[in-house]
Amino acid sequence: MDEHVAQLLAVVHDRAALTDARDAAWSELFEYDALIASSAAFDLLAGEPRIKPSRALVVDPGDTARRHWEARVAAAAALLASPVVVQLFDELRDELAEDADLAADVFTTATPHPGLTAQHFAVLRTLGWQRADRSSARQLGQPFVEGHDTPGGVAPGEQAVAGHLATGDSGQS
């Protein structure tokens, strides 16, 4: 593994890293080496805590559990936004289906990759995508358009397949 990849991995695994730095490192890592990025993301998803911690736990004054949770959320959000999500969708879906809190936090922060199909978005909706998106729309001060999956409009992946669905073509080869 080259030094640049090692530096990016250090940032994505650093629980004290700022959100923007971690997000930028995930994006660059997925561009540079998607296999290593995917592996790192699933490793973080498999980690602790498996249940969303409460804020300001007396037993965790350093908020370590919260930072570990945020690293898991960032890993899942990075996977959802990456081009490899199309190939790894079932694995990510399984992780998100295990914990509604994880799915909600991921959906609040993630922008899904535009290569996802309408079928992928249908699965995301069953995991709470629309509900999380309503709160995102409110936080961003944007209107939520009923029946669509992003604040103010159609999800990028759905734009790509909208024409196929209108004509009865599933868009699948």
N, C-alpha and C positions, 0 to 999 in steps of 0.2 A: 504494500500500500504506500502510495507516495505521501509526501509531507503535507501537501495541500488537503488531501482527503482526511488525513489524520487531524489537521486543524479544524476542519469543518465538523468532523465527528466530535471533537472535544467541545465545540460550541453547542451542538444539539444535545449533548449529554450533560452539559453544565446546568445544574438546577438553578444557579444564581444568574444565569445569562438573561439579559433583557429580552423581552418578547420580540422586539424588532430585530435584534441581532440573531436570535434563534430562528425566526422566520426566514431571514435572509440566508442564513447558513443552510437551512433545509432546502430552499429553492436552488441554491447553487449546488448543493450536494446531489440533488435529483438531476440537475442538468449535467453535472460532471460524471457521475457514476450512479445510475439509477438502481443497479443491483445492490450496491453497498448501502445506498440510501434506504431502499426498501427493507433490507435486512435490519438496519439500525432502527428504523421506525417500528417494525414488528417486535424487535427486542424490547424497545421502550414500552410498547403496548402490553407486552407480557409481564411487565414489572408491577411493582407495588406503587401506590395503593390500588387495590381492585375496587374499592368503594370510595366515592367522593368524600373527602374529609370536610368536617365542619370548619367554619372560620374560627380563628382564635382559640384553638384547643389549649387548655391549660397544660396538658401533658406534652404539648409540642410547641414550646414558646418560640422556637426558631422558624416555625411554619414549614418545616421540612416536608411533611406529608402533602401540604398544599402545593409546594414547588414540584414535588414528584408527580402529583396529579396533573399540574399544568404542562409538564414535559410530555406526559402521555397524550394529553389533548393536542398539543402542538404536533406530535408525531402523527397522530391520526389525521389531523387537518392537513398536514403536508402530504400525506398519502392521497387524501381525497382530491387535492389540488394538482397532483402530479399526473403526467401522462401514463404512468404505469398503473394507475388505478383501474383502467379498463381491463387489464389482464389480472389484477389482484383484487378485483371488486368483491368477489365472494369471501375471501379471507377478511377483508376490511369489514364487510357487512357482518360477518360472524362476531368480530370483536365489538362492533357497535351494538349489536343485538343483545349482547350479554349484559349491558349496563345502560339504562335509559339516561342516567346522568352524564355518562361519558358521551353518548350520542348527542344529547342536547348541547353540551359544551362545545363539542366539535362543530356541530351545525351552526352555532352562534358565531364561530370564528372562521370557518372554512368557506372557501369559494371553490365549488367542485370544478374539476377539469371539464372543459367544453366537449371533450370526446365522449363523455358519458351519454348513453342513449336514453330515450324516454322510459324504457324498461328499468334502467338503473335508477332514474329519478322516482319512478313508482315505488321501488324498493326503499329508497331513502325516505319517501313520504311515510311509509309504514313504520319507519324507525323514529318518526317525529320531526322530519325535516321542515314541514310547513309551520308547525308550532314554534320551533326555534327561529324560523325566519320572520315570523310576526314580531318577535321581540327584537330581532336585529333591525327590522324596518323602523320600529319605534325609536331604538337607540340612535339610528342614523338620521332620524327626522325625515324619513322618506315614507311615502304611502305604500301600503301593502296592497298589491293587486290580487284579489281573490282568484284562486285557480292557477297562480303562477308561483314559482319557487324562489324568486329573488326579490328583494325590496324593489318595488317600482316596476317590475317587468318579468319577462320570460327568462328562465335559466339559460345560460349559454349552450349547454348540451341539447336543450329542448329546441332551441332555434335551429340547430342543424338537422333535426329530424322532423320539425313541424310540417314541412312540405311533404315528406314521405307519408306521414300519418294522414294528412288531408287527402292524399290520393289512394290511401289504403296500402301503400308500400311500407313495410316495417323498417326499411333501411338496413336490414340485415342481409348479408350475402349468403 
